[in-house]
Amino acid sequence: MISLKQLRYFAAVARFAHFGKAAESCNVTQPALSMQVRELESHLGLTLFERRQQGVQLTDSGREILKRARDILTAVRDLDDFAHHHRQALTGRLRLGVIPSLAPYILPPLLPVVRDRYRDLDLRIRETLTETLVEELVDGQLDVLLLALPIEHPEIVTEALFEDRFLLAAPAGWRSEAATPKTSRSGKRARAETRASRELLEGGHLLLLEEGHCLRDQALAFCQRRQIEALDTFGASSLSTIVQMVSNGMGLTLLPEISLGVEAKHGDLEVVPFEAPEPSRTVGLAWRASSPRRRDFEALGALVGDVAPRLVQRALRSDDRQGSRLRPGQSGEA
């Protein structure tokens, strides 16, 4: 008789491609895990892994069994979720995956709100790239994702939460001569406002995150070019690193508006909006279509949708008080 324990251990070995690492992740000894996997192979009459000195590799039969094992384990998790969470929203354990270009900005204000309103929630955070998050969501390792949409997958449902526009970040004083003075209806001179164009962006040295970050792909899509001669993605895995490079005159970048409260106050930076239509990304949630916890995800989405706009407004008010070079795109009277 096949047991859920055998399927869990088998899936763990497949995930890590190593018996020792799989045993550690399952909090069991390697001999105990190996025995369960061998019993599974014996019951099925199949060899699931090709064992090598440097690790293991799934056989063709193993890959087919893994697909079915994951479906079974996901169904069991969904059943357990339904039994424990159908009475009240956001209780018990919730495993949330977040992309790196959102986590440092949305989580600090979001987590205290979640803690205060949902004290029975055990929230676990996983921050990594979109591709990995989607794989782990489908595999049942995560419950819900906070990321940039769209996500095209037949087993995933998504819900858009808010639009996060992109602004051009440049060294202080960059093209300040391009600012166009405006005059208010009262005749007073309005604060100078600069609007960036796609052409100006392509004419500068563009700094982007390294391969694998969706923010990089979105920036390239806006530029309408997959290859840019002045493109630099060498070793940059965080927006904070990119911003420091920009503030020291090493190039330009696209900065999500939600990050302004953190990134725009670091270094000597000038941030200006783009000409209409402004580039942006849609931020939303994604979860398995089979999950019974839709009410939990909608409650979480409502919190995120409430926190995000306040982040942007707080960043703009802080900038006005400090008199920095952040130009949000709405000129005020001098």
C-alpha positions as CSV (number, residue, x, y, z in Angstrom):
1,M,0.0,0.0,0.0
2,I,1.4,3.4,-1.0
3,S,1.5,5.9,1.9
4,L,1.5,9.7,1.8
5,K,4.8,9.6,3.7
6,Q,6.4,7.7,0.8
7,L,5.1,10.2,-1.7
8,R,6.3,13.1,0.3
9,Y,9.8,11.6,0.7
10,F,9.9,10.7,-3.0
11,A,8.8,14.3,-4.0
12,A,11.5,15.7,-1.7
13,V,14.3,13.6,-3.3
14,A,13.1,14.7,-6.7
15,R,13.1,18.3,-5.7
16,F,16.6,18.3,-4.2
17,A,18.1,15.6,-6.4
18,H,19.9,14.4,-3.3
19,F,18.8,12.0,-0.6
20,G,20.7,13.7,2.2
21,K,19.2,17.2,1.5
22,A,15.8,15.7,1.1
23,A,16.1,13.9,4.5
24,E,17.1,17.2,6.1
25,S,14.2,19.0,4.6
26,C,11.8,16.3,5.9
27,N,13.4,16.2,9.3
28,V,14.2,12.5,9.1
29,T,17.4,10.5,8.9
30,Q,18.7,9.6,5.5
31,P,18.4,5.8,6.0
32,A,14.7,6.2,7.1
33,L,13.9,8.3,4.0
34,S,15.9,6.0,1.7
35,M,14.0,2.9,3.0
36,Q,10.6,4.6,2.3
37,V,11.6,5.4,-1.2
38,R,12.9,1.9,-1.8
39,E,9.6,0.5,-0.5
40,L,7.7,2.8,-2.9
41,E,9.9,1.6,-5.8
42,S,9.3,-2.0,-4.8
43,H,5.5,-1.6,-4.5
44,L,5.3,0.0,-8.0
45,G,7.8,-2.3,-9.5
46,L,9.7,0.7,-11.0
47,T,13.1,2.3,-10.6
48,L,12.3,6.0,-9.9
49,F,15.8,7.4,-9.6
50,E,19.1,6.9,-11.3
51,R,21.6,7.0,-8.4
52,R,24.9,8.6,-9.0
53,Q,27.8,9.7,-6.8
54,Q,27.0,13.4,-7.1
55,G,23.3,12.9,-6.5
56,V,20.2,11.3,-8.2
57,Q,18.2,11.9,-11.3
58,L,14.6,10.9,-12.1
59,T,14.1,8.1,-14.6
60,D,11.4,8.4,-17.3
61,S,9.1,6.4,-15.0
62,G,10.1,8.6,-12.1
63,R,9.0,11.7,-13.9
64,E,5.6,10.3,-14.7
65,I,5.1,9.1,-11.1
66,L,6.2,12.5,-9.8
67,K,3.5,14.3,-11.7
68,R,0.9,12.0,-10.2
69,A,2.4,12.2,-6.7
70,R,2.4,16.0,-6.7
71,D,-1.3,16.0,-7.7
72,I,-2.1,13.7,-4.8
73,L,-0.1,15.7,-2.3
74,T,-1.6,18.9,-3.5
75,A,-5.1,17.5,-3.2
76,V,-4.4,16.3,0.4
77,R,-3.0,19.8,1.3
78,D,-6.1,21.4,-0.2
79,L,-8.3,19.0,1.8
80,D,-6.5,19.9,5.0
81,D,-6.7,23.6,4.2
82,F,-10.5,23.4,3.7
83,A,-10.9,21.5,7.0
84,H,-8.9,24.1,9.0
85,H,-9.7,27.4,7.4
86,H,-13.2,27.4,6.1
87,R,-14.7,29.0,9.3
88,Q,-12.6,32.1,9.6
89,A,-10.4,34.0,7.1
90,L,-6.6,34.1,7.5
91,T,-6.0,31.5,10.3
92,G,-3.3,28.8,10.6
93,R,-0.3,28.7,8.3
94,L,-0.1,30.6,5.1
95,R,2.9,30.4,2.8
96,L,3.3,33.6,0.8
97,G,5.8,34.0,-2.0
98,V,6.9,37.5,-3.0
99,I,9.1,38.7,-5.8
100,P,12.3,40.7,-4.9
101,S,11.1,44.0,-6.5
102,L,8.0,44.0,-4.2
103,A,9.1,42.4,-0.9
104,P,11.3,45.2,0.5
105,Y,8.6,47.8,-0.1
106,I,5.3,46.2,0.5
107,L,6.1,43.8,3.4
108,P,7.3,46.4,6.0
109,P,4.0,48.2,6.2
110,L,1.9,45.1,5.4
111,L,3.1,42.7,8.0
112,P,2.2,44.8,11.1
113,V,-1.3,45.2,9.7
114,V,-1.6,41.5,9.1
115,R,-0.3,40.8,12.6
116,D,-2.7,43.2,14.3
117,R,-5.8,42.1,12.4
118,Y,-5.2,38.4,12.1
119,R,-3.4,37.2,15.2
120,D,-4.2,33.5,14.5
121,L,-2.3,33.6,11.2
122,D,1.1,31.9,10.9
123,L,2.5,33.7,7.9
124,R,5.6,32.3,6.2
125,I,7.4,34.4,3.6
126,R,9.4,33.2,0.6
127,E,11.2,35.8,-1.5
128,T,12.6,34.7,-4.9
129,L,12.1,35.1,-8.7
130,T,8.8,34.6,-10.4
131,E,9.7,31.4,-12.2
132,T,10.7,29.7,-9.0
133,L,7.6,31.0,-7.1
134,V,5.3,29.7,-9.8
135,E,6.9,26.2,-9.8
136,E,6.7,26.0,-6.0
137,L,3.0,27.2,-6.0
138,V,2.0,24.5,-8.5
139,D,4.0,22.0,-6.5
140,G,2.1,22.9,-3.4
141,Q,5.1,24.3,-1.5
142,L,3.5,27.8,-1.4
143,D,-0.1,28.8,-1.0
144,V,-0.3,32.2,-2.7
145,L,2.0,34.6,-4.5
146,L,2.4,38.4,-4.6
147,L,4.0,39.4,-7.9
148,A,3.6,41.2,-11.2
149,L,0.9,39.9,-13.6
150,P,0.1,38.3,-15.9
151,I,0.9,34.8,-15.0
152,E,-0.2,32.3,-17.7
153,H,-0.7,28.8,-16.2
154,P,-3.7,26.5,-16.5
155,E,-3.6,25.6,-12.8
156,I,-3.3,29.2,-11.5
157,V,-5.9,31.8,-10.7
158,T,-4.9,35.5,-10.5
159,E,-6.4,38.7,-9.1
160,A,-5.1,42.2,-10.0
161,L,-4.7,44.5,-7.0
162,F,-3.1,47.8,-8.2
163,E,-1.1,49.5,-11.0
164,D,2.5,50.3,-10.1
165,R,3.9,52.8,-12.6
166,F,7.6,53.1,-13.6
167,L,9.6,56.3,-13.3
168,L,13.0,57.2,-14.7
169,A,15.7,57.3,-12.1
170,A,18.8,59.4,-13.0
171,P,21.7,61.1,-11.3
172,A,20.9,64.4,-9.7
173,G,20.8,67.2,-12.3
174,W,20.4,64.9,-15.2
175,R,18.9,66.8,-18.2
176,S,17.7,69.5,-15.8
177,E,17.7,71.9,-18.8
178,A,14.8,69.9,-20.2
179,A,12.4,70.9,-17.5
180,T,9.5,73.0,-18.8
181,P,8.2,75.7,-16.5
182,K,4.4,75.8,-16.2
183,T,2.1,78.6,-15.1
184,S,-1.0,78.1,-12.9
185,R,-4.4,79.7,-13.5
186,S,-3.6,82.2,-10.9
187,G,-0.6,83.4,-12.9
188,K,1.9,82.0,-10.5
189,R,4.9,80.1,-11.8
190,A,4.5,76.3,-11.2
191,R,7.4,74.1,-10.1
192,A,9.4,72.9,-13.1
193,E,8.4,69.4,-14.3
194,T,10.4,67.0,-16.5
195,R,8.9,64.2,-18.5
196,A,11.1,61.4,-19.8
197,S,10.6,59.8,-23.1
198,R,11.5,56.3,-24.4
199,E,14.0,58.0,-26.8
200,L,15.9,59.6,-23.9
201,L,16.0,56.3,-22.1
202,E,17.5,54.5,-25.0
203,G,20.1,57.3,-25.4
204,G,21.5,56.7,-21.9
205,H,23.3,53.9,-20.2
206,L,20.5,51.7,-18.9
207,L,21.0,49.7,-15.7
208,L,18.7,46.8,-15.1
209,L,18.5,43.8,-12.8
210,E,20.1,40.6,-14.0
211,E,18.4,37.8,-16.0
212,G,15.4,36.2,-14.3
213,H,13.9,39.3,-12.8
214,C,10.5,40.2,-14.3
215,L,11.2,43.9,-13.7
216,R,14.1,43.6,-16.2
217,D,11.8,42.0,-18.8
218,Q,9.1,44.7,-18.3
219,A,11.7,47.5,-18.7
220,L,13.0,45.9,-22.0
221,A,9.4,45.5,-23.2
222,F,8.8,49.3,-22.6
223,C,11.9,50.1,-24.6
224,Q,10.5,47.9,-27.4
225,R,13.9,46.3,-27.8
226,R,15.2,43.0,-26.5
227,Q,18.8,44.0,-27.0
228,I,20.1,47.5,-26.0
229,E,23.8,48.3,-26.7
230,A,24.1,50.4,-23.6
231,L,22.4,47.8,-21.4
232,D,24.1,46.8,-18.1
233,T,22.8,43.9,-16.0
234,F,26.1,42.6,-14.7
235,G,25.7,41.1,-11.2
236,A,22.8,43.4,-10.1
237,S,20.3,41.4,-8.2
238,S,18.6,44.2,-6.1
239,L,17.0,47.6,-6.9
240,S,19.1,49.1,-4.0
241,T,22.3,48.2,-5.8
242,I,21.0,49.7,-9.1
243,V,19.9,52.9,-7.3
244,Q,23.4,53.4,-5.8
245,M,24.9,52.9,-9.2
246,V,22.5,55.5,-10.7
247,S,23.1,58.0,-7.9
248,N,26.8,57.8,-8.6
249,G,26.5,58.7,-12.2
250,M,26.8,55.2,-13.7
251,G,23.6,55.2,-15.7
252,L,19.8,55.3,-15.7
253,T,17.1,52.9,-14.6
254,L,13.4,52.3,-14.3
255,L,12.1,52.5,-10.8
256,P,8.7,51.2,-9.6
257,E,6.7,53.9,-7.9
258,I,6.0,51.6,-4.9
259,S,9.8,51.6,-4.1
260,L,10.1,55.4,-3.9
261,G,9.8,55.6,-0.1
262,V,12.8,53.4,0.3
263,E,15.0,53.9,-2.8
264,A,14.5,57.6,-3.7
265,K,15.9,58.8,-0.4
266,H,19.2,56.9,-0.9
267,G,22.0,58.9,-2.6
268,D,21.8,61.9,-5.0
269,L,18.9,60.8,-7.2
270,E,16.4,62.4,-9.5
271,V,13.2,60.6,-10.3
272,V,10.9,61.8,-13.1
273,P,7.8,60.4,-14.7
274,F,7.5,59.3,-18.3
275,E,5.4,60.8,-21.0
276,A,1.9,59.4,-21.5
277,P,1.2,56.6,-21.8
278,E,3.3,55.9,-18.7
279,P,4.8,52.4,-18.4
280,S,3.6,50.4,-15.4
281,R,3.1,46.9,-14.1
282,T,0.1,45.2,-12.7
283,V,0.6,43.8,-9.2
284,G,-1.6,41.0,-8.0
285,L,-2.0,37.7,-6.3
286,A,-1.8,34.2,-7.7
287,W,-2.9,30.9,-6.3
288,R,-3.8,27.3,-7.3
289,A,-7.2,27.0,-8.9
290,S,-7.8,23.9,-6.7
291,S,-7.1,25.7,-3.5
292,P,-10.1,26.1,-1.1
293,R,-8.7,29.2,0.5
294,R,-9.9,31.8,-1.9
295,R,-11.5,33.8,1.0
296,D,-8.1,34.0,2.6
297,F,-6.4,35.2,-0.5
298,E,-9.1,37.9,-1.1
299,A,-8.7,39.1,2.5
300,L,-4.9,39.3,1.9
301,G,-5.5,41.1,-1.4
302,A,-7.7,43.7,0.3
303,L,-4.9,44.5,2.8
304,V,-2.3,44.8,0.1
305,G,-4.6,47.0,-2.0
306,D,-5.2,49.2,1.0
307,V,-1.5,49.6,2.0
308,A,0.1,50.1,-1.5
309,P,-1.4,53.5,-2.4
310,R,-0.5,54.9,1.1
311,L,3.1,53.9,0.5
312,V,3.3,56.1,-2.6
313,Q,1.5,59.1,-1.0
314,R,3.8,58.9,2.0
315,A,6.9,58.9,-0.2
316,L,5.6,62.0,-2.1
317,R,4.8,63.9,1.1
318,S,8.2,63.0,2.6
319,D,9.9,64.3,-0.5
320,D,8.0,67.6,-0.4
321,R,9.1,68.1,3.2
322,Q,12.7,67.3,2.4
323,G,12.9,69.4,-0.8
324,S,14.6,66.6,-2.7
325,R,14.8,66.1,-6.4
326,L,12.0,63.6,-6.7
327,R,9.5,64.8,-9.3
328,P,6.3,62.7,-9.1
329,G,4.7,64.2,-12.2
330,Q,2.2,66.6,-10.6
331,S,3.5,70.1,-10.3
332,G,2.5,72.4,-7.5
333,E,2.4,76.1,-7.3
334,A,5.6,77.8,-6.2
